[in-house]
């Protein structure tokens, strides 16, 4: 087995080795789940408000950056949060993450322009990047896999609630109040989460292990990704794809990615330990999740634009229309996690699920314009349930392939590349919509439609290419899943699979 972490085992903090009671554990878990809910809700509530934000700020062209910059900063800081929490304790770093997230939310709500909003979302991502990962780590510190079954309802409730409430609240606030309310709501929620976490996490056991922070690696990652995203955003719109600026951005991104890979190999303690991806199970599982979850994130961002610009729905109705896509993944993941713990060939269900998702997406490609909104909803539910079956398998097999003390590193790596895939695919979907419609600086959906008409294209046809790109993403996820080695699950991993959900 590849060695992924050469540092000595973490040692409990003096005076904190006493076993906690079930009441104390439950109190701590409630505190971290509130923080997890804060981050999970932010990922779902903004999707249906994006069209209104673009219209009111007069900039649809850079709309995708509201999402990609959040994914980018949260991705880059996730490994740093893990190392900081190892060095300074989970509680203090969790509280820092909540404070930064609240500060970013206030800056977003007050943003007077798209540029300022994008910068504020970057700050918000720096805070939000650690909330879910730290919550997962704290729960792993407290509850052994064989006992996690009793807490399954808590995990499922967080993501199911955020999946159902987020799109509806986002659309309602944007249409009937103001889009900034989707960020102001984080203030009371964040303060409650801070107060509960501040008190409840005092009894959290501490396992300290000093780390070096790879700030150079994080900088290389961000600049390489920004260069690639700029090329995807500007190509075919501001500059021809074959122009010197676009080719230069692509070349610069490649060079920076090479430097990042060298940094991972040479740094004393790199942002992502190179040994992680040397494990073939980890590598295939991470890539399958990257394309599967990345495509899902892209759909959650651009489907509200599809519903409003092509189907003519209001912001509130587009929020309701997004519920099947958001909730289906939790259903599929719960079904897959429970099945995985009880069968030998656990890849079969997600293989079937992805095939069904690809087929349903194909129907949208071929017949999307002719289908009723109800039929589109049914297909989105099928797609999301099928995709949901993939998520527990990729996470649990990744954790199962490494030693117990390496689970945190492997889990963080999986989350890292899953978010990175989301940033890339959101940018690709945005390039398809913008370049396909001939848009340049349009500030409303009316202008978007006019730009498409001038180019001689139908927006419904443009979104057919988005669905085709989604099919390709699901196809790549399936290919990597098929290449994933199906190793027998350890007893602890089998129990963990029983509570795996779409986090």
C-alpha positions in Angstrom: 0.0 0.0 0.0 1.2 3.5 -0.8 2.3 5.6 2.0 0.5 8.9 2.1 1.3 10.4 5.4 4.7 10.1 7.0 4.0 12.2 10.0 3.8 10.5 13.4 0.4 9.5 14.7 -1.6 12.3 16.4 -1.6 12.3 20.1 -4.6 13.2 22.3 -4.3 16.6 24.0 -3.5 16.2 27.7 -6.6 16.0 29.8 -8.9 15.3 26.9 -8.8 11.5 26.7 -11.8 10.9 28.9 -14.6 9.2 26.9 -17.6 11.5 26.2 -21.1 10.6 27.1 -23.7 10.1 24.3 -25.3 13.4 25.4 -22.0 15.2 25.0 -21.4 13.6 21.6 -24.9 14.5 20.4 -24.4 18.1 21.5 -21.1 18.4 19.6 -22.6 16.8 16.5 -25.5 19.2 16.5 -23.1 22.1 16.7 -21.0 20.9 13.7 -24.1 20.0 11.7 -25.3 23.6 12.0 -22.0 24.7 10.5 -22.4 22.0 7.8 -26.0 23.2 7.1 -24.7 26.8 6.7 -22.3 25.7 3.9 -24.7 23.2 2.3 -27.6 25.8 2.2 -25.3 28.3 0.5 -24.5 25.9 -2.3 -28.2 25.4 -3.1 -29.8 28.7 -2.3 -27.8 30.8 -4.8 -28.5 28.7 -7.9 -32.1 30.0 -8.5 -31.1 33.6 -7.6 -28.3 33.8 -10.2 -30.5 34.9 -13.1 -32.0 37.7 -11.0 -28.5 38.7 -9.8 -27.2 38.9 -13.3 -30.2 41.0 -14.5 -30.1 43.5 -11.6 -26.3 44.0 -11.7 -26.5 44.3 -15.5 -24.0 41.5 -16.2 -25.0 38.0 -17.4 -21.7 37.5 -19.0 -19.7 36.9 -15.8 -22.5 35.2 -13.9 -20.7 31.8 -13.7 -17.8 33.5 -11.8 -20.1 33.9 -8.8 -20.0 30.1 -8.5 -16.6 29.3 -9.9 -14.7 31.7 -7.6 -16.4 30.2 -4.6 -15.5 26.7 -5.7 -12.0 27.8 -6.5 -11.2 29.4 -3.1 -13.0 26.8 -1.1 -11.2 24.1 -3.0 -7.8 25.6 -2.4 -8.2 26.2 1.3 -9.8 22.8 2.2 -6.5 21.0 2.7 -5.2 24.0 4.6 -8.1 23.8 7.0 -7.4 20.2 7.7 -3.8 20.8 8.5 -4.6 23.9 10.6 -7.2 21.9 12.6 -4.6 19.3 13.3 -2.1 21.9 14.6 -4.5 24.2 16.5 -7.5 22.2 17.3 -10.8 21.6 15.4 -12.8 24.1 17.5 -10.7 27.2 17.0 -10.4 26.6 13.2 -14.1 25.8 12.9 -15.0 29.1 14.6 -12.5 31.0 12.3 -14.2 29.4 9.3 -17.7 30.5 10.4 -16.5 34.1 11.1 -14.8 34.4 7.6 -17.9 32.9 6.0 -20.2 35.4 7.7 -17.9 38.3 6.7 -17.9 37.1 3.1 -21.7 36.8 3.2 -22.1 40.4 4.4 -19.7 41.6 1.7 -21.8 39.7 -0.9 -25.0 41.3 0.3 -23.6 44.8 0.1 -21.9 44.3 -3.3 -22.8 47.1 -5.7 -21.4 45.5 -8.8 -20.7 42.0 -10.3 -16.9 42.5 -9.8 -17.3 43.3 -6.1 -19.7 40.4 -5.7 -17.2 38.0 -7.3 -14.5 39.1 -5.0 -16.8 38.8 -2.0 -17.8 35.3 -3.0 -14.1 34.4 -3.1 -13.8 35.6 0.6 -17.0 33.6 1.4 -15.4 30.5 -0.2 -12.3 30.8 2.0 -14.6 30.5 5.0 -17.0 27.9 3.6 -14.3 25.7 2.3 -13.5 24.4 5.7 -17.0 24.0 7.2 -18.1 20.7 5.6 -14.7 19.2 5.7 -14.1 20.1 9.4 -17.6 18.8 10.3 -16.8 15.5 8.7 -13.5 15.3 10.5 -15.0 16.2 13.9 -17.6 13.5 13.4 -14.9 11.0 12.5 -13.0 12.0 15.6 -16.0 11.3 17.8 -17.9 8.4 16.4 -16.3 5.1 15.2 -17.7 3.7 11.9 -19.6 0.9 13.6 -21.6 3.4 15.6 -22.4 5.9 12.9 -25.7 4.3 12.0 -27.5 5.9 14.8 -26.5 9.3 13.6 -27.5 8.7 9.9 -30.8 10.7 10.3 -28.8 13.8 11.3 -26.5 13.6 8.3 -29.4 12.9 5.9 -31.5 15.7 7.4 -28.9 18.4 6.8 -28.5 17.7 3.1 -32.1 16.8 2.4 -33.2 20.0 4.1 -30.7 22.2 2.3 -31.6 20.5 -1.0 -35.3 21.2 -0.6 -35.2 24.6 1.0 -32.3 26.1 -0.9 -33.8 26.4 -4.4 -37.2 27.5 -3.1 -35.8 30.1 -0.7 -33.3 31.4 -3.3 -36.1 31.9 -6.0 -38.6 33.4 -3.5 -36.1 35.9 -2.0 -34.9 36.9 -5.5 -38.4 37.4 -6.9 -40.3 38.8 -3.9 -37.7 40.4 -1.6 -34.2 41.1 -2.9 -31.4 38.8 -4.1 -29.1 40.1 -1.2 -31.4 38.3 1.3 -29.9 35.0 0.2 -26.6 36.3 1.8 -28.2 38.2 4.7 -29.8 35.0 5.9 -26.4 33.6 6.6 -25.9 36.2 9.3 -28.4 34.9 11.9 -27.7 31.3 10.9 -24.0 31.9 11.2 -24.2 33.5 14.6 -26.3 30.7 15.9 -23.8 28.1 14.5 -20.9 30.1 16.1 -22.6 30.3 19.5 -23.4 26.6 19.6 -20.0 25.5 18.2 -18.2 27.8 20.6 -19.8 26.1 23.6 -20.3 22.5 22.4 -16.8 22.0 20.9 -15.1 22.8 24.2 -15.4 19.1 25.1 -14.2 17.9 21.8 -11.1 15.6 22.0 -8.0 17.2 20.5 -5.5 15.2 18.4 -2.7 17.5 17.7 -0.1 17.1 14.9 2.0 20.1 13.7 1.9 20.7 10.0 3.6 22.9 7.4 1.2 24.9 5.3 2.0 24.7 1.6 1.0 28.2 0.7 3.1 28.1 -2.5 1.2 25.0 -3.7 -2.1 26.7 -3.0 -1.0 29.8 -4.9 0.1 27.7 -7.9 -3.2 25.8 -7.8 -5.3 29.0 -7.8 -3.3 30.8 -10.5 -3.3 27.7 -12.8 -7.1 27.3 -12.4 -7.8 31.0 -12.9 -5.8 31.1 -16.1 -7.8 28.1 -17.4 -11.1 29.5 -16.4 -10.3 32.9 -18.0 -9.5 31.2 -21.2 -12.8 29.3 -21.1 -14.7 32.4 -20.2 -13.1 34.8 -22.8 -12.6 32.4 -25.7 -15.0 32.9 -28.5 -16.5 36.0 -26.8 -13.8 38.6 -26.2 -11.1 36.9 -28.2 -11.1 34.2 -30.9 -10.2 30.8 -29.6 -7.0 30.8 -31.8 -5.9 34.3 -30.6 -2.7 35.0 -28.8 -4.4 36.0 -25.4 -6.4 32.7 -25.3 -3.6 30.5 -26.4 -1.3 32.3 -23.9 -3.8 31.7 -21.1 -4.0 28.0 -22.0 -0.2 27.7 -22.2 0.3 29.6 -18.9 -2.2 27.3 -17.2 -0.4 24.2 -18.5 2.9 25.6 -17.2 1.5 26.4 -13.8 -0.1 23.0 -13.5 3.3 21.4 -14.3 4.9 23.6 -11.6 2.1 22.5 -9.2 2.7 18.8 -9.9 6.5 19.4 -9.3 5.6 21.2 -6.0 3.5 18.2 -4.9 6.5 15.9 -5.5 9.2 18.2 -3.9 7.6 20.0 -1.1 8.3 18.7 2.5 4.5 18.7 3.2 2.7 19.4 -0.1 -0.9 20.7 -0.4 -1.9 17.3 -1.7 0.5 14.5 -0.9 1.6 12.9 -4.1 1.3 9.4 -2.6 -2.5 9.9 -2.4 -3.0 9.7 -6.1 -0.5 6.9 -6.6 -3.1 4.6 -5.0 -5.1 3.3 -8.1 -8.3 3.0 -6.1 -8.1 6.5 -4.7 -7.1 7.8 -8.2 -10.1 6.2 -10.0 -12.5 7.0 -7.2 -11.5 10.7 -7.1 -11.7 11.1 -10.9 -15.2 9.4 -11.0 -16.4 11.7 -8.3 -14.7 14.7 -9.9 -16.7 14.3 -13.2 -19.9 13.1 -11.7 -20.3 15.7 -9.0 -18.7 18.4 -11.2 -21.4 17.8 -13.8 -24.1 17.9 -11.2 -22.8 21.3 -9.8 -22.8 22.7 -13.4 -26.4 21.6 -13.9 -27.6 23.2 -10.6 -26.1 26.5 -11.8 -27.4 26.6 -15.4 -30.7 24.9 -15.1 -32.3 27.9 -13.4 -31.1 30.0 -16.4 -32.6 27.4 -18.7 -35.9 27.4 -16.9 -36.2 31.2 -16.9 -34.7 32.0 -20.4 -36.1 29.0 -22.4 -39.1 27.9 -20.4 -40.2 31.3 -19.2 -40.5 30.4 -15.5 -40.3 32.9 -12.7 -37.4 32.8 -10.2 -39.7 31.2 -7.6 -41.0 28.6 -10.0 -37.5 27.8 -11.2 -36.6 27.1 -7.6 -39.4 24.6 -7.3 -38.4 23.1 -10.7 -34.9 22.5 -9.4 -36.0 20.4 -6.4 -36.0 17.0 -8.2 -32.3 17.5 -9.2 -31.3 18.6 -5.7 -33.2 16.1 -3.7 -32.7 13.1 -5.9 -29.0 12.8 -5.1 -29.7 12.3 -1.4 -32.2 9.6 -2.2 -29.8 7.8 -4.6 -26.8 8.1 -2.2 -28.8 6.8 0.8 -30.0 3.8 -1.3 -26.5 3.1 -2.6 -24.8 3.5 0.8 -27.2 1.0 2.4 -26.8 -1.4 -0.5 -23.0 -1.1 -0.5 -22.7 -2.3 3.1 -24.7 -5.5 2.3 -23.5 -6.7 -1.1 -20.2 -8.0 -2.5 -20.3 -6.3 -5.9 -21.1 -2.8 -4.8 -20.2 -1.2 -8.2 -23.2 -2.6 -9.9 -25.8 -0.2 -8.6 -23.9 3.0 -9.4 -23.0 1.5 -12.8 -26.7 1.1 -13.6 -27.4 4.5 -12.0 -25.0 6.3 -14.2 -26.2 4.5 -17.3 -29.8 5.6 -16.5 -28.6 9.1 -15.8 -26.8 9.2 -19.2 -29.9 7.9 -21.0 -32.1 10.4 -19.3 -29.7 13.3 -20.2 -29.8 12.0 -23.8 -33.5 12.4 -23.9 -33.0 16.1 -22.9 -30.5 16.5 -25.7 -32.7 15.0 -28.4 -36.2 16.1 -27.3 -35.7 18.8 -24.7 -37.6 21.5 -26.5 -40.6 19.3 -27.2 -40.9 18.0 -23.6 -43.2 19.5 -21.1 -41.8 21.1 -18.0 -43.3 18.2 -16.0 -41.4 15.6 -18.1 -38.2 17.6 -17.8 -38.7 17.5 -14.0 -39.2 13.7 -14.1 -36.0 13.3 -16.1 -34.0 15.5 -13.7 -35.2 13.4 -10.8 -34.0 10.2 -12.7 -30.7 11.8 -13.5 -30.1 12.9 -9.9 -31.0 9.6 -8.3 -28.8 7.8 -10.8 -25.9 10.1 -10.0 -26.5 9.9 -6.3 -25.7 6.2 -6.3 -22.1 7.0 -7.4 -21.2 9.3 -4.5 -21.0 6.9 -1.5 -19.1 4.3 -3.6 -16.4 6.7 -4.6 -16.0 8.1 -1.1 -16.1 4.8 0.8 -13.8 2.9 -1.6 -11.3 5.7 -1.3 -11.4 5.5 2.5 -11.3 1.7 2.3 -8.2 1.7 0.2 -6.0 3.5 2.7 -4.9 2.9 6.3 -7.2 4.2 9.0 -4.8 7.1 10.0 -4.8 8.2 6.3 -8.6 8.5 5.9 -8.6 12.3 6.6 -6.0 12.9 3.8 -7.9 10.7 1.4 -11.3 12.2 2.2 -9.9 15.7 1.9 -8.3 14.8 -1.5 -11.7 13.5 -2.8 -13.5 16.7 -1.7 -10.7 18.8 -3.2 -11.0 17.3 -6.7 -14.8 17.1 -6.6 -14.9 20.9 -6.1 -12.2 21.5 -8.6 -14.2 19.5 -11.2 -17.3 21.6 -10.4 -15.3 24.8 -11.1 -14.1 23.5 -14.4 -17.4 22.2 -15.6 -19.3 25.3 -14.6 -16.9 27.3 -16.7 -17.3 24.9 -19.6 -21.1 25.2 -19.4 -20.8 28.9 -19.2 -18.6 29.0 -22.3 -21.2 26.9 -24.2 -24.1 29.2 -23.3 -22.2 32.5 -23.9 -20.5 31.6 -27.1 -23.4 29.6 -28.4 -25.8 32.5 -28.0 -23.4 35.1 -29.3 -23.8 37.1 -26.1 -21.5 40.0 -25.4 -22.3 42.1 -22.3 -26.0 41.3 -22.3 -27.6 42.4 -19.1 -31.0 40.6 -19.2 -32.6 37.5 -20.6 -34.3 39.6 -23.2 -30.8 40.7 -24.4 -29.7 37.1 -24.2 -32.5 36.0 -26.5 -31.9 38.9 -28.9 -28.2 38.0 -29.0 -29.1 34.4 -29.8 -31.5 35.5 -32.5 -28.9 37.7 -34.1 -26.6 34.7 -34.3 -29.4 32.6 -35.9 -29.6 30.2 -33.0 -32.4 29.1 -30.6 -31.5 29.1 -26.9 -33.2 25.7 -26.6 -30.6 24.4 -29.0 -27.8 26.1 -27.1 -28.9 24.3 -23.9 -29.0 21.0 -25.9 -25.2 21.3 -26.1 -25.1 21.9 -22.4 -27.0 18.7 -21.8 -24.7 17.0 -24.3 -21.7 18.2 -22.3 -23.4 16.8 -19.2 -23.8 13.5 -20.9 -20.0 13.5 -21.6 -19.3 14.3 -17.9 -21.5 11.4 -16.7 -19.8 9.2 -19.3 -16.4 10.0 -18.0 -17.6 9.3 -14.4 -18.8 5.9 -15.6 -15.5 5.1 -17.4 -13.5 5.8 -14.2 -16.0 3.9 -12.1 -15.6 0.9 -14.3 -11.8 1.2 -13.9 -12.2 1.3 -10.1 -10.9 -1.9 -8.4 -13.7 -3.5 -6.4 -11.8 -4.4 -3.2 -13.6 -6.1 -0.3 -14.7 -3.6 2.3 -13.2 -3.7 5.7 -15.7 -4.1 8.5 -15.4 -0.4 9.5 -15.8 0.7 5.9 -18.8 -1.5 5.4 -20.5 0.2 8.4 -19.5 3.6 7.1 -21.1 2.9 3.8 -24.4 2.3 5.5 -24.4 6.0 6.5 -22.8 7.5 3.4 -24.8 10.3 1.9 -24.4 13.1 -0.7 -22.2 15.5 1.2 
